[in-house]
Amino acid sequence: MLELWGLGDTVLALPFLRAAAARHQVTLLAPARSLSLLRRFAPSIDCIPFRAPWTSARDRYRLAGWPWRNLWRVTAELRTRDFDVAFSARSDPRDHLWLRLSGARRRVSATHPASARLLTDPLTLPARTHRADAWTALSATLGLDPLPSPGRLRPPQDRLIVAHLGAGSPHGAWPKERWTVVIDQLRRRGWSVVVLDDSLVDLDRLIEALAPARAFLGNDSGPGHLAAFLGVPTFTIFGPGIPELAAPRHPFAAWQQGGPCPHKPCRNACHYAQPHCLLSIDPEPARHTIEAWLATLADHP
């Protein structure tokens, strides 16, 4: 299986991965950061760590800088595994080519006009599909029932909010001075808000920090998806992303969406000098929206 992008993408794949691992021997090609996630929630999966150059925020199309030797090494290793099935939830020709090069007899993925012939089981999905829904469609094709998340690792602490203010790309992070206005007001109203270090890369420490939270605040990034997987209600500030395609999957997930832009969704680059969609969100209206959302959690366990 391929899931070569960020932490949030791997989290959204976990219900499918856990179901597949319960019945089959599964190998996942994913960034090294996924190792800790799998060790805790799907320990039987064998993960081959790899950072795909086309997922980088910079120079991802500069082919001369790609690690070609490593690409061929990983491809050769995949071919030795003699896979029955290879799959990806992305309609990405690069994924499809790798599925074909893996030597797998059956290749299942969301289809793309440029690479459908590389697949044995192309899936036709709506042009804009939430990643979790793509995994659900893939599960149905393979006869699997996605396993739910394990839920709360421990009971939530009353009025504890955990915030992570980073994002995978600079244009996806709401300015910290605006977050500070919101967080200061929440603290004045009796909420205990813990702001995590943006540079925290130890996934086990991140999970331990999120586990007791009553609620999570953050940008459109991996920690929000991880919080939702752990059963924590999430509030997300969206700028370049589209909530219907990228919001954390939790029954009490909520968000504030930025202004319109014809280029949305954007992942790694902004077409303008500044992300106007994100900067259109003012802290005071956002605070009122967050406080109204927190009030809805009063009766939520």
Beta strands, then each sheet from edge to edge (+ up, - down):
strand 1: 27-30
strand 2: 46-49
strand 3: 85-88
strand 4: 106-110
strand 5: 121-123
strand 6: 160-164
strand 7: 192-195
strand 8: 215-219
strand 9: 234-238
strand 10: 254-257
sheet 1: 1+ 2+
sheet 2: 3+ 4+ 5+
sheet 3: 7+ 6+ 8+ 9+ 10+
end
